[in-house]
Amino acid sequence: MLGTNTPGVYELQASSFGVTIVAYPHEDKAGWARYRRYMPYHLPGFSSVGAGIKPGEKIPTPQYPYPLTATMASQPDDFIYAVCKAFHAKMDEIAAAYPGIEAMKSDRAIVPEATVMGPFHPGAIKFFKEVGLWKEAHERANQKKLAHLEKLNKRWAAFTEDAQDRIAKTGKKVDLVAEWREIVEKELGLVVD
């Protein structure tokens, strides 16, 4: 799903086709469960600005932590702490300049479900604890994501070693993408909450 305030959606609105923003009612729990099976990082939210939305209108739509800030796990904790602190200090000014950035305000963006995108960096966690945003639910979700990634990485190592051996022994082509997708779907699954 494209954001309602992205160039592609504005272009679609200006075309002869027009644009309709599809509502995803929050009360449809079964529908959301099905949806999140494939888009686990999307959460119930509202779109209130952008193409296809009238002034003052709020349409229930999937939302996700965006824009998001990502880093390599190898970045020093003190550096990531300082980046978080700098963002936090200027976020009101940044959000005032662009309505879409409103979702990056720390009190809205630091949600346990964001760990579906990846675990939080220890430097970020240190800062979020300092400002009172890091709660037990965040810690549980983060630990669950870290455990899942450890399991995923071990299985990936075994899979690639096995695949290399099979290719070397048989010389046959192997559809690694399809095989890995099947392993993820049948063995590992996705961490949704």
Summary of the structure (lengths in Angstrom):
residues: 193
radius of gyration: 20.3
end to end distance: 20.3
largest distance: 64.2
contacts: 480
relative contact order: 0.10
helix: 58%
strand: 5%
